[in-house]
Amino acid sequence: PASETKDVVDANVFLGQSNFHAAGIALSTNKPTYVLDPYFNEIREVTEFANKLQRKATLAIYKASEAKTFGIIVGLKEGQLSKLTALKFKRELEKEGKEVQLFALTNITNERLQNIKGIDAFIQVACPRISTDNQFDKPLLSTPQATALLKILRNESIDGYLQIPHWL
């Protein structure tokens, strides 16, 4: 992971096309990050894009901190079935006096979440992109965001909550 070299580099370079994955590097290292895109033969800096993602993610955490009821969603697609993580968040939120329901969905979209009544905020343990790439009417937190939420509920600092080796 790029986080292992963050203390010995001034910037990061991501070879590929994905701004999201490059932004993940920028967020986990807190370093300027560039995309070398061989498909479009261009160089892009994604640091500001990453900062926007972080602001959006942080706002969702604080909105979710006011929720009384949570829905925790396990993804049913291959590689997204994180049942143990979902159960861990369920236990931790219940310790904080929150009401929690578990859900399993193949596709996590705003339209599907609108059909679920009685939930103030959601946590999905499927893929961090779902929470950052899409618009949702209610807060939908990824795993790192949910970890930060628990810290807020315990009156702990969330500084650097996205500076982790992996976003999952």
Disulfide bonds with the S-S distance in Angstrom:
none
